[in-house]
Amino acid sequence: MSYCSYQFSLSLLAFLPLVSAHGYVAQVAIDGTDYYGNLPNANPVPSIVRQINNVDPVKGANNSYLNCGQDAQLASLVANANPSSQLQFWWKGGDGSNWPHDIGPIMTYMAQCVNTTCDQYNSTNAEWFKIEETGLQPGDMVWYQQNIMDGGPSNVTLPPTLAPGQYLIRHEIIALHLATEMGGAEFYPSCTQVNIQGDQSGVAPASDEVTFPGGYSDDDPGIYDPTIFDTPVQYTFPGPPVVSFAAPVSNTSSPTSSNSSSTTTGTPVPSSTASSSGGGAQCQVTTAQAAFAVYPRQPRSVSRVMRRWWESLTSLS
């Protein structure tokens, strides 16, 4: 590469938003009721989403933050849900823009909060079972993650026979734009605290449960994937199989707008009702948090474009 090309490259890279390749769960909807997460590393308000301390991806399958995200802290609220409840997870870029990645799977796990309520539960040794996994759209060319980049939610249906109790829901995106190299995969896990009601009996067998870290290896197919940019994509999901009592398979990421999923009215500071340790409490959200949901910005893709642009420049050297 020539000196001028190198300088030009660095100049362009300098103008890229520093947090554009990172993100977090800003909002969760349960059967049409919205619950807002906290900005990473901000002063927390009551929430059902465990707050992370920054928007960077978790790197490495043995990283302790693979559990619930970067230094995730206990959330103060637990939301009621039911078997077959419809959940929507709204991901945002670190600067409030749309989610920036479009390559890789979306997976959802659950774990019981054993012997305590989820607002007090240390999930270090939680035993997680998978309730859904979503990869490629029909044709094996475009990932469903693209719909999240376009501003839509990730849609998840809870198992219809799930046993009652308090659970963590671990919703995860794995960004694979750097997965052609060992250790390149970017993990974005997020944990939400729920109380499942009813009298069902569906539980996961021990053979379907994993811990995090422990559920993945850096050389697993689907985490290290040298052919990820070959089309049509041939992809193998990492982790355990989806449990047999999971909800029927559906397209879990839809390109709907952020206002269409919720019964919350368009007030400057919306609120959602949730419980702390099962009791009643009112969850207030800040105007800044509401703005992320009410005023979605245009998506910004850097994953595939920047990688191929950089490869074309380095080939000139």
Secondary structure, DSSP 8 states (H G I E B T S, - for coil): --HHHHHHHHHHHHHS-TTTT-EEEEEEEETTEEEE---TTS---S-SB-B-S----B-STT-GGGTTSTT-B--S-BEEE-TT-EEEEEEEETTSSB----SS-EEEEEEE-TTS-GGG--GGG--EEEEEEE-B-TTSSSBTHHHHHTT--EEEE--TTB-SEEEEEEEEEEE-TTTTSTT--EEEEEEEEEEE-S---B---GGGEE-TTTS--TTSTTTS-TTTTSSS------SS-B-TTS------B----TTSS------SS-EEEEEETTEEEEEE--HHHHHHHHS-------HHHHHHHHHHHHTT-
